[in-house]
Amino acid sequence: MNKFKFLGLCFLFIIVGCKTVEIRKALDSKLIETFKFSNGDYPNISVHRGGKGLINYPENCLETLQYVNDSISAMYEIDVAQTKDGQLILMHDNSIDRTTNGTGLVKDLTYNEIKTYSLVDDHENVTAFKVPLFSKVLTWCKTNTVILTVDIKRNVSQEAVIKAIRMAKAEDISIIITYDVLQAKSAYTLAPELLISVSARNHNEFNRLMEAKIPMENMLAFTGTRLSDASLFKRLHAENIVCMLGTLGNLDKQTEAKGDILYNKWKNLGIDVLATDRPFAAYNAIK
């Protein structure tokens, strides 16, 4: 065997070995194992922005996660942005104007500048709480076995967020949110050990996901903020995929007007997780 053939075989073995490690990581994921429809042992409530509309507890705030977690079993959707000096923080908007008593674009401010301001709740009360670092939230969630669904803002790379998750050894409590097939494929390529929230609002979107060859065991299906046809939930369940409905917005308003029993109705249609701005009401209704 000449040295070129030998080097070629070595390269092939390295590639196969790396793929084997990736597959093993995916199979070993506690989160992927937990979020199977046949399992049922996963939180049924996802708290939008970590908690909205609460008096003295702002959105995307570590203390708000702690406050809600003291009362109900849930997972938490959070938004991750990046500061001028490259720090990953929890922040939904491009600017800090709405959610703090400061002003300015996140991308133009360092974290040291941002933390001089205080978070403001949805009732315009200035609190003593500060904008948290993503790393601090990961550490608390890992320590307390609290699951996060991570919404990555546009100016932040998936790679940077995944690196932070791995540094915190928080793979088993972190779900990456994606909005289209390209984002889902990228997230799976970067981190095959992570569970991915994919957009599957109808049969066509799910077909495109299947064509992308992302393992269905890596998928948590976000079915949108409108109620889809029950046939979609049935199809996803047949593939052992958990279904999430975003009741945040109009559907939450319907429950306020017509009664919290609607949460039960939607769950009985095939919804497994309710992503809501009314976590306490939704939790009590379905429990």
C-alpha positions in Angstrom: 0.0 0.0 0.0 1.5 3.4 -1.0 1.5 6.3 1.4 -1.2 8.2 -0.5 -3.7 5.3 -0.1 -2.6 4.9 3.5 -3.2 8.6 4.2 -6.6 8.4 2.4 -7.7 5.5 4.6 -6.6 7.3 7.7 -8.6 10.4 6.7 -11.7 8.1 6.1 -11.3 6.5 9.5 -11.2 9.9 11.1 -14.4 11.1 9.4 -16.2 7.9 10.3 -14.9 8.1 13.9 -16.2 11.7 14.2 -19.6 10.8 12.8 -19.7 7.9 15.3 -19.0 10.2 18.2 -21.8 12.6 16.9 -24.3 9.8 16.7 -23.3 8.5 20.1 -23.8 12.0 21.6 -27.2 12.3 20.1 -28.2 8.8 21.4 -26.8 9.6 24.8 -28.8 12.9 25.2 -31.0 12.9 28.2 -33.1 15.7 26.7 -33.7 13.9 23.4 -34.7 10.8 25.3 -37.1 12.8 27.5 -38.8 14.7 24.7 -40.5 11.8 23.0 -44.3 11.7 22.7 -44.3 8.1 24.0 -42.5 9.2 27.1 -44.8 12.0 28.4 -42.4 12.9 31.2 -41.6 16.5 30.0 -42.9 19.9 31.1 -46.2 20.8 29.5 -45.8 24.6 29.9 -43.2 26.8 28.2 -43.0 30.2 29.7 -42.7 32.9 26.9 -39.6 35.2 27.4 -39.1 33.6 30.8 -42.2 35.3 32.2 -44.2 38.3 30.8 -46.8 40.5 32.4 -45.7 39.8 36.0 -45.7 42.6 38.5 -42.1 43.3 39.7 -40.7 40.4 37.6 -39.4 41.5 34.2 -39.1 39.3 31.1 -35.7 37.6 30.3 -34.7 37.9 33.9 -33.0 35.2 36.0 -35.0 36.2 39.1 -38.2 35.8 37.2 -37.3 32.3 36.2 -36.6 31.5 39.8 -39.9 33.1 40.9 -42.0 31.1 38.4 -40.1 27.9 39.0 -40.9 28.1 42.7 -44.6 27.6 41.8 -45.0 25.5 38.7 -43.1 22.9 36.7 -42.2 24.4 33.4 -39.5 25.2 30.8 -38.6 28.7 29.8 -38.2 30.3 26.4 -35.5 33.0 26.6 -33.9 35.4 24.0 -30.2 35.6 23.6 -28.5 38.8 22.2 -24.9 39.8 21.9 -23.3 43.0 23.3 -20.6 45.2 21.7 -17.9 43.3 23.6 -19.2 39.9 22.6 -21.1 39.0 25.8 -24.2 36.9 25.4 -27.1 38.3 27.4 -30.8 37.8 27.8 -32.6 40.5 25.7 -35.5 40.3 23.2 -35.3 43.7 21.6 -32.5 45.3 19.5 -32.4 48.1 22.1 -32.5 48.1 25.9 -35.1 51.0 25.9 -38.3 49.0 26.6 -37.0 46.5 29.2 -34.5 48.6 31.2 -34.3 52.2 32.5 -31.5 52.8 30.1 -31.3 53.5 26.4 -29.3 52.3 23.4 -28.8 49.5 21.0 -27.5 46.2 22.4 -24.8 46.0 19.7 -23.5 49.4 20.6 -23.2 48.8 24.3 -20.8 46.8 26.4 -22.1 44.5 29.1 -20.5 46.7 31.8 -22.5 49.6 30.4 -25.8 47.6 30.2 -25.5 46.3 33.8 -25.5 49.8 35.2 -29.2 49.9 34.3 -32.1 48.0 35.9 -34.7 45.8 34.3 -38.3 47.2 34.1 -41.4 45.0 34.3 -44.3 45.1 31.8 -46.1 47.5 34.2 -43.2 50.1 34.0 -41.9 49.3 37.5 -38.1 49.7 37.8 -36.8 46.6 39.6 -33.5 45.9 41.4 -32.7 43.2 38.8 -30.1 43.4 36.1 -29.8 42.1 32.6 -28.3 38.6 33.1 -25.5 36.9 31.3 -26.6 33.8 29.3 -23.8 31.9 31.1 -25.2 32.7 34.5 -28.7 31.6 33.5 -27.3 28.3 32.0 -25.5 27.6 35.3 -28.6 28.1 37.4 -30.8 26.1 35.1 -28.3 23.2 35.0 -28.0 23.2 38.8 -31.8 23.2 39.2 -32.6 20.9 36.2 -34.6 23.7 34.5 -35.0 23.3 30.7 -34.5 26.3 28.4 -35.7 26.9 24.8 -33.2 29.3 23.4 -34.3 31.9 20.8 -31.1 33.2 19.1 -31.5 36.8 17.9 -30.5 37.8 14.4 -27.1 39.3 15.2 -25.9 36.2 17.1 -24.5 33.1 15.6 -25.8 29.6 16.4 -22.2 28.6 16.9 -21.6 31.2 19.6 -24.7 30.1 21.6 -23.9 26.4 21.2 -20.3 27.1 22.4 -21.7 28.7 25.5 -24.0 25.8 26.1 -21.2 23.3 25.8 -18.9 25.4 28.0 -21.6 25.3 30.7 -22.1 21.5 30.1 -25.8 22.4 29.7 -26.6 20.3 26.6 -29.2 18.3 28.6 -31.2 21.4 29.6 -30.9 23.5 26.3 -33.2 23.4 23.2 -32.2 25.5 20.2 -35.1 27.3 18.5 -35.1 27.5 14.7 -37.5 29.1 12.3 -36.9 27.4 9.0 -35.2 24.3 7.5 -31.9 26.0 6.9 -31.6 27.1 10.5 -32.6 23.6 11.7 -30.0 21.9 9.4 -27.3 24.3 10.6 -28.2 23.7 14.3 -28.1 19.9 13.8 -24.8 20.0 11.9 -23.2 22.1 14.6 -24.7 20.2 17.5 -26.2 16.7 16.8 -26.5 16.2 20.5 -29.0 19.0 21.0 -32.8 18.9 20.8 -34.0 21.4 18.2 -37.3 23.3 18.1 -38.4 23.2 14.5 -41.2 25.0 12.7 -43.8 22.5 11.7 -47.0 24.5 11.3 -48.5 22.3 8.6 -47.8 19.1 6.6 -45.8 20.9 4.0 -43.3 22.4 6.5 -43.0 18.9 8.1 -42.3 17.4 4.7 -39.5 19.8 4.1 -38.0 18.9 7.5 -38.1 15.2 6.6 -36.4 15.9 3.3 -33.6 17.7 5.2 -32.6 14.4 6.8 -32.6 15.8 10.3 -33.2 12.9 12.7 -36.8 13.1 14.0 -35.6 12.2 17.5 -33.8 15.6 17.5 -37.1 17.5 16.8 -39.5 19.3 19.0 -42.3 20.5 16.7 -43.5 24.1 17.2 -46.8 24.1 15.4 -47.3 27.9 15.4 -49.5 30.4 17.2 -52.6 29.3 15.5 -54.3 25.9 15.9 -53.3 23.5 13.2 -55.4 20.6 11.9 -55.4 17.7 14.3 -54.1 15.5 11.5 -50.7 17.2 11.8 -50.5 16.4 15.6 -51.4 12.8 14.9 -48.7 12.5 12.2 -46.1 14.1 14.4 -47.0 11.8 17.3 -46.7 8.8 14.9 -43.1 9.8 14.6 -42.8 10.1 18.4 -42.4 13.9 18.1 -43.7 16.3 20.8 -46.0 19.1 19.6 -45.9 22.6 21.0 -48.5 25.3 20.4 -47.8 29.0 20.9 -50.9 30.3 22.8 -49.0 33.5 23.4 -51.0 36.3 21.9 -54.4 35.7 20.5 -55.0 32.2 22.0 -54.1 33.4 25.5 -56.5 36.3 25.0 -59.2 33.8 24.0 -58.7 31.9 27.3 -59.0 35.2 29.3 -62.3 35.9 27.5 -63.8 32.4 27.3 -62.2 30.5 30.2 -59.0 28.6 30.9 -60.8 25.3 30.0 -59.6 26.1 26.4 -56.1 25.0 27.4 -57.5 21.6 28.2 -59.4 21.5 24.8 -56.2 22.2 22.9 -54.3 19.6 24.9 -56.9 17.0 24.1 -56.6 17.8 20.4 -53.0 16.7 20.5 -50.9 19.6 21.9 -48.2 18.4 24.3 -46.7 21.7 25.3 -48.3 25.1 25.6 -46.0 28.1 25.0 -47.8 30.9 26.9 -47.8 34.3 28.5 -50.2 32.9 31.1 -48.1 30.1 32.7 -49.9 29.9 36.0 -53.3 29.8 34.5 -52.3 27.3 31.8 -50.5 25.1 34.3 -53.5 25.0 36.7 -55.9 24.4 33.9 -54.2 21.3 32.5 -53.1 19.9 35.8 
